[in-house]
Amino acid sequence: MFDIQEELKKLPAKPGVYIMHDNRDAIIYVGKAVSLKNRVRQYFQASRNKGVKIEQMVTRISRFEYIVTDSELEALVLECNLIKEHRPKYNTMLKDDKTYPFIKVTMGEAYPRVLFSRTMKKDKSRYFGPYTSAGAVKDTIDLIVKLYKLRTCSRNLPKDTGKERPCLNYHIKQCKGPCQGYVTQEEYAGQVAQALEFLNGNYKPVLKMLEQQMQEASDQLDFEAAIEYRELINSVRQTAQKQKITASDGEDKDIIAVETDDRDAVVQVFFVRSGRLIGRDHFYLRVAPHDTRSVILNSFLKQFYSGTPFIPREIMLQEEIEDREVIEEWLGSRRGGKVHIRIPQRGTKEKLVELAAKNAAMVLSQDKEKIKREEGRTIGAMKEIAGWLELENINRVEAFDISNISGFESVGSMVVYEKGKPKRSDYRKFKIRSVAGPDDYASMEEVLSRRFSHGLAEQAGEKGEFGSFSRFPDLIMMDGGKGQVNVALRVLEELKINIPVCGMVKDDNHRTRGLYFKNEEIPIDRDSEGFRLITRIQDEAHRFAIEYHRSLRSKQQVHSILDEIEGIGETRRKALMRRFKSLEGIRDASLEELSGTESMNMAAAQKVYAFFHK
């Protein structure tokens, strides 16, 4: 057994990473320390003010382990890797991982290409970016290829020169044909150099060239070519307008600010490359109520820059962070050059950080409104239903439905909603075993008996046939009124289970009109979120049952059903399937349509009709 107090005495006064486990041995927190001995012991000292999140975490620690490193920098790198791998519950976590696109110019090739890339490798290629819009990157690459007639093929040149015919791009004059030796390596390199100038933001030469070519085409009355040049000019100008000058120093930098509330935080990042603001993005983080901006920024930097291939020379923050020096050292080692983390106090740089902070606050505010609306559709709707039924709380709802065609291949469905949202991992489907013919009540009784019997068995420690049935709902919703509700109540009574059951009552047009509960029909507001949720649950149970039923109905099964009808042999069966395509089509056909089918007579048609309508 792990004795925490004894293990604390064994901690070394060395740098490293500590890993906290709960009683199921799950990793719940990863941290780094200059001195493991001092840092880890702080968690278990009653006199220290640790904050609510840490207090909660400490109560769940069953054991801890640690890894000693040679330096704080090594500890930081290891901490980042472990957090990314295990995503511990009590670490401030990025809610999503994003990769950003680059423009890659393959300078290691004799005839370079301009490509889209999600990674930046240490090779001979030149990389531009990262950009925030993959679509914008692809548009820019298409523009560059058109402007400078660069190849897009993957042929190994000059080795494969002349081995294959030139591609379509050559014939439509969008490539100069290096694959055929129609352009020298020196001439092609000149085109690549111009493309690199364009990617570096020097648009004036190409605009001047295109305007001159447009004028020449116009003078020669070649208006089609002039229009093409005009469109290229517009494309170049649009690309140029997207690049907003933000600094005269031409540096690469990221500008980072955070806004937070009690539960969530949004970090806004402005990407400045070669002095130009090329894009921005925001990130959601899971935070604790007392996490400060400084703590959040500290965690964000470690997670974000451990996953992105590009490290800028400068990072500007709105607040000082605890691990500033060691993070600078770590980022510098990843970048292969110095990285400076700055907290600007005045001037343009401070305004950029303020702008990032305002954007973060705006995203967080908009997100709150979105969450509020979503909670109205889900949790709020559950509360409405609970109010109508006078139940204290509803978190989990299970709904059941039966699907069959004249009693053949009857199936049952169980759908689950938690906090107003479908929990598809808990959906279950049942193939009816004990019921012959179209008896929905008996089929439902079998489904419910199997579902809750397995649940009781699992709760008793036995392995269930269908997986996790051990968790029971707060409310059962039946796709029907009094009859279906009574079936459910009878099953629950026999199994000695107490769960509220209501029926979703339909009107003459098969639309939900109310809930049947405790022997009375409860009217519901059709304009309410609760009504909309009930409708969604009912539709989902019906959809899931029908989907399963269809998956079971192969042609062989359909044939076996028709074989049950006296006088319908292989010839007539095939004729019916050719005309009506499916079992439903045969069932819905009129007597006249059946008798008018090839190989069928009135006597045979009457037998088929009677079989489906008895």
N, C-alpha and C positions, 0 to 999 in steps of 0.2 A: 504493500500500500504506500502511496506517495505522501510523505510527511512534509508539508510545505515549510514549516518552521525549521526542520532539520536541513532541508535542501537549500534554504536561504543562507544558512551558515557556510555552505560549500561554494557559493558563488565567487568567482575570481574577480579581482579588481582590474579587469582588462576590458578593452572595447569588444563589442560583439552585438549579436542579435538575440533577443529573447522571444519565445513563442509560447503563448498561453493556450491551454486546452480546457474544454469543459468536460462534464462527466461522461459524455459520449465520445470523447477524444477528438472532437472537432476543434479546429484551430479558430479561436475567437479574437485573437489580437496578436499583432507582430509589431515589435518596436526595436529601435537601436539604442545603444548606450555607449558613452565614453568609458564608463565603468559599470559593468554588469552588476557588481556587488551593490553599489549605491543605488542604481536606478531601479532594479527589480524589488529591492527591499522597501522602497518608498510606497509601492502599491499596498503593502500589507501593514503599514504603520497607521494606527488608529488616529493619531494626533494630526495627521496631515489633511488639508482641505483638497480633496482630489476631484471634486465636481461630480455631478449626478451620473454621467456616462461611465466614468471610471469606477464609481462606487458600485454601480450595477454589474459591471464586468467582473470586479473582484469577487463578488458573491458567487459568480458562476465558474471561477477558476478551480479546476480539479487538480491540475498539475501544470508545470511549466518545464520547458527545456531551453537550452541556449547554445549558441554557436560562437566560439571565440574567434575574433579576427585580429589582424596585425595593426589595423588602424581604424579610425572612425570612418574614413572614406570607404574602406572595404565593407564596413558594417552598413553604411548607407546603401551601397549597391546591392548587398544581400537582402536588406530590408525591402527594397523596391521589388526585387525578383520574387520574394516570398509573398508579398502583398498581392502582386499581380497574379500569382499562381493560385493562391488560396482564397482571396477576397474575404478576409475575416470580417465578422459581423461588427466589431467595435472599432475598426479602423475607419477613418473618414474616407469614403470611397467614391471614385468616379463612377457614374451610373452607366456610362457607355465608353467604348473604345472606338476612336475614329482614326482612319488612315487618310492622308491627304495626297492628292495627285501631284506629280512633278512632270515637267517637260524634260525629256532626256535626249541629248544630241550625242550620237555614238561616235565620238571623236577617235576611238580606237580602230575604226574601220577605214579602209581606203576611200570609200564613198559613203560618208556618214548619212545616217537617217535621223529624223526627228520623231520621237516616240512618246507615247503615254506611259507613265510608270507610277506605281504605288510605293516603290522602295527606292532608296538612294544608296547605291553600293560604292565601295572604294575601287573604282575602275577608271579607265581613261575617258569615260563619258563626261560631258558637261551637263549639270542639272540646274533647272530653273524652277523656283517654287519654294516651299509648297504653296499650292493654290487651294482655295476652299470649294471651288466649283469644278467638278469633273467635266461638266458640259462645256464650260468656258475653256478648259484646257484643250478639249477635243476640237472646238471651233478654232482656237488659235493655231493648233497643229495643221488643220485643214487649210487655213489661210496661208501659213508659211510654205506649205508644200505647193500651193498654187502660185504664190509670189515668186518663189525661187526655183521652181521646177525640180524639187528634190525627189529622190526615189522613195517608194514605200514598200518595195519588195524585200524579201529576206534572202536573196541570192548572195552567195559568197563571191564578192567581186574583189579583184579582177579575175580570180580563178575560174569562175563560171561564165566569163565574157563570151558571148556568141553561141552558147550551148542551147539556149531556148529562144523562141521568138519574143520580141518585146511585148509588154503587157498593154492593156487598154490605155493606161495613163500616157504612154508615149504617143499613141495614135490620136488622143484628144489634146495633145500638146501640153500636158501637165507634168511631163518628165522628159528630160533631154536624152534618155536612152543610154546611160552608162553601161547597162548590161550588154549592149552591142558595140561598145567602144566609140559611140558617136560623140562623146564629150571626154576631154582629157581629164586626168586627175587634178591637174592644176586649175583648169577652168571650173571644175565642180567644186573645188576647195574655195574658190572665190565666191561662189553662190552660198556655200555654207557660212563663210565669214560674214556675209551680209545678213544671213538668217540669225546669226549670233548677235549682231548689232541690233537687230529688231527685237530679239528677246531681252536684250539689255535696256530696251526702252528708247532706242534711237530710231524714231519713226520718220524723221524729216527726209532722209535720202530716198526711201521707197515711195513716199508720197509725191515727191518731186518727180521721180521717174515715172510713176503711174499717170500723173497729170500730163506729163509731156507725151506719153504714149497715147493717152486718150485724145489729146489735141491733134496728134498726127493722124490717128484713125478717123477722126471727125473731118479733117481737111481732105482726106482721101475718100470721103463719103462711105467709109466702112462703119456704118452706125451700129451694127451688131457688136463689133469688137469694141467700139467706144463705150457701149453700155456695159460690157463686161469689165472694162477698166474702171468705169464709174462705180460699179458694185464693189470692186476690190478696194477702191479708195474709201468708200463708206465703211467697209469692214475694218480697214486699218484705223480709221478715225474712231470707230466704236471701241476698238481694243485700246487705243491710246487714252480715250476718255475714262476707261475703267481704272487706269493707273493714276491715283491721286497723289500728288507730291505732299509728303508730310514732313520731310526734313531735307536740309541741304547737304548733310554729311554723307549721304549715299550708303548708310550702314544698314545691315540686317538687324532687326530687333523685334522682339515680341513685347507687347504692352498688355499687362494682365491686371485685372481688378475683379473683386468679388462683392456680391450682395447676398445677404443671408437673412433667414427668419428662423423660427424655432425648430423647423424640421428639415428644411432644404436650403441649398446654396446654389447660386449660379455664378460661374466664373466666365468672364468675357475676355477673349484674347484677340487683339489686333495684330495681324501679321504685316510687318513692314520689311520689304526686301529692296535693297539698293535704293533706299530712301523713299520708296513708294508703298502706300498702303494697298496691298494686293487682295486683302480680304479679311474677314473676321469670323469668329465662331464662338459658340457658347457651350458650356458643359454643366451638367447637373451633378451635384454631389450629395451623398447621403451624410448628414451631419447630426450631431447631438445638440441639444438646446444651448449648452454653454460653450460650444466651440467658437473661438474668436476668429476674426478675419485672418489674423496672423497664422493661427493653427491650420485653417483651411487652405490658405495659400501655400504653406509649407508642404502639406500633404499633396496638393494638386501638382506642384512642381515636380515632386518625385515621381508621381504616377504618369504625368503627361510626358515628361522628357525621357522616361524609360521606354516609352512606346513609339516616339516619333523619331524618324531618322535624321531630321535636320535640327541642328542646335544653332541659334543665332549668336552673334557676338555679344549682344546686350539684351537683358531682360529688365523691363521696368515694372515695378510693383507699387501698389498704393500704400503698403505698410511694410515695416521691417519684419523679418522672419527669424526664427531662432537659429536655424541651421544654415544661415546665409553663406558663410565661408566654406563649409564643407560641401554644400551643394554647388557653389562656384567651382570648386576643385573637381568635383565629380563631372559636372557638365563640361569643364575644360578638357578633361581626359577623354570624354566621349567625342568632343568636337575636334580635338587635335590642335587646340589653340585656346587662348584665354577667353573666359566668359565672365562678364560683369553683371551683377545684379544691382540695380540702382533704385533708389526711392526718391524721385525728383521732388524738389521743394518749391520750385518757381519756374516760370517761363512756359514755353511751348510744350515741353515734355510733361510738365505737370498737368497741362490742359488735356493732353492725350490720355493720361491716366484717368482724369476726371470723366472724360468722354466714355472711356471703357466702363467705368463704374456706373454711369448713368444708363448705359445700355444693359448692363447686368441687372440693374434694378428694374428696368422696363420689362425685360424677359421674365424675371421672377414674378412681377406683378401680373403680367399676362398669363403666365402659367398658373398662378393662383386662381384666376378667374376660370381658366379651363378646368382646373381640378374641382373648383366649386360646382361648375356645371355638370361635370362627370359624376361627382358625388351625389348630386340631385337625381341623376338618372339611375344610380346604383344604390348606394347606402340610403339615400333619402327615400327612394322608392320602396326599399325594404321596410323602412320605418313606417311609411304610409300603410303598407299591407299589414304590418304588425298592429297598427292602430285600428284598422278596420276589424281585425279579428280579436282585438283586445288581448294581444299577447305582449309579454314584456319585451322580448327581443327576438329578432330573426336574423341569423347570420348565414345559415346554410339551408337551402331548399332543395328537395329532390322531387322531380316530376316524372311521371310514368305514362307510357302510351303503348297501345297494341296495334300491330299492322298485320293484315292478312288479305288474301283473295279467296273468298268463299271458304274460309277456314283452312286453306292449304298454306303450308309453310308459315304458320303464325309466329310472329316474333314480338318481343317486348323491348322497350327502350327505357333507360333511366338516364336523365340528364341532371346535372348538379349545378346550382348557382350559389356562389359564396360572395357576400357583400355586394350582391346585385350583378355580379359578372359570372359568365359561364366558366366552370372549372372542368375543362374537357378531359383532363387526365383522370378524372373520377367518373366519367361517363361509363355506362355498362350496357351490354346488349344480351338478350336472352333468346334462345331458340326454344319455343314451347314444346315440351316433351309429352305431357300427360293429357292434353286436350285434343279431342278429335272434332273437327267441324268448327264453324264460326261462332264460338262462344267467348266473347270478349271478357265477360265477368270471370269465368273459370280460368282463362288465360292470365288475367291480371292477378288472380289469387295465386296462381303458380309463381309468377314473377316476384310478387311481394314476399311470398313465403321463402323462396330461395334467397332473395336479397337479404332479408333480415335474419334468417337462420344462419347464413354464412357470417353475417355480422356478429351474431352472438357467439358463434364458434371461434371467430378470430379474437373477440374480447376475452374468451376463456383460454386463449393461448394456442388454439388449434389453427392450422394453416387453412385459409379460405380457398375455395376453388377458383374464384375470379379475381383474387388479389385483395386490395385493401377495402374491405366492407365494414371495418370495425367502427368507423366514425358515423354516427347516426345524425340525421337532419334535425333542425329545429322545427321544420314544417314539411309535410308531404302534400304535394299538389297533384290531384288526379284530373286527367283529361275527360271530365264528365261530371255529372251531378250526383244525386242521392245514391244511385245504385253503385257507382264506382267507389264513392266514399265509404259506403257500408262494407264493401268487400275489403277495403284497406283496414277499417276499424276491426273487422272480424279477425283478420290475420294478426294484427297487433295484439288483440286481446288474447288469442290463443298462445302467442309467444310471450305474453306478459311484458309488453313494451308500451310505454306511454309517450306517444308522439302526436301532436295535433295534426289533423287531416282536413283539408278543404278540397272542394271540387270547383273546377273552372266551368261554370254553366254557360252554355251557348244559347243564342236566340235562334229564330227560324232561319236566319241567313248564315248560320254557323259562325257567328261572331260572339266573342265573350261578352256577356252582359252583367255577370255578377259572380260572387263566390258563395258556394254552399258550405256552411259551417255550423256545427252543432244544431242540425235539423232545421236550419232556416237559411233562406237566400239573402245574402247581404248585398245591397246595391252598391256600386262603386262609380266614382266620378270618371267618366271616359276621357276627360281632358287632363287627368292626373298622370304623374310619372309612375305611380304604382300600377295603374291600369296598363300603361305601355309595357312595363316590366312583365306583368302577368301574360300579356299577349306574346311577348318575346319568348318567355319560358314555354308557353303552350306550343308555339310554332316550332321551337327548337326540339321539343320532345317528339312532335309529329315528324319533323324532318329526319331526325336521327333514326326513328323506327322504320320509316319508308326506305331510307338509304340502306339500312341493314337488310331489309326485306329484298330489295332489288339485287343486292350482292349475292343472295342465296338462290335467286331464280335464274339458273342456267337453262339453256334450251332443253337439256336432258330432263331437268326437273319439270319443265312445262309439259314435255311430252308425256312424262309419267302421270301427270294430272289428267291429261286428255285420255290416256289409256284406261282411266277409271270409268269412262263413259261407254256403255254397251253400244256396239255398232260403229264405233269410231276406231278404224284401223289406221295403218300407216299412211295409206293414200289420202284419206280424208283429213287426217291430222296435218299432213304436209300442206294440203290445200288450204286449210284454215289458217295455218301459220303464214303461208304466202300472202293471203289476202289481208289478215288483220294484224300481222307482225308481232303481236304479244298476247299474253293471257288476258290482260286488261281489255284489249281490243275485242277479243272473242266474247268476254263477259258482257261488254257494253253493247254488243251488236244486237239488232232486232231480229225477230224470228224470220222476217222476210230476207234480211241480209244474209243470215246463216243459210237459209234454203237456197239462196241464189248463188252460193259458192260452188265452184267446180267440184264435181264428184258427190255433192251433198243432195239429198232429197228432203222432202218435208218431214218425214218420220225421223231421220237422223238429226235434222235441225231442231225438232221439238225436244229430242233427248238432250242435246247440248244446251239448249235454252233452259230446260227444266233443271239440269244439273247445276247451273249457276244461279238460278233464281228460286230454289226450293226453300 
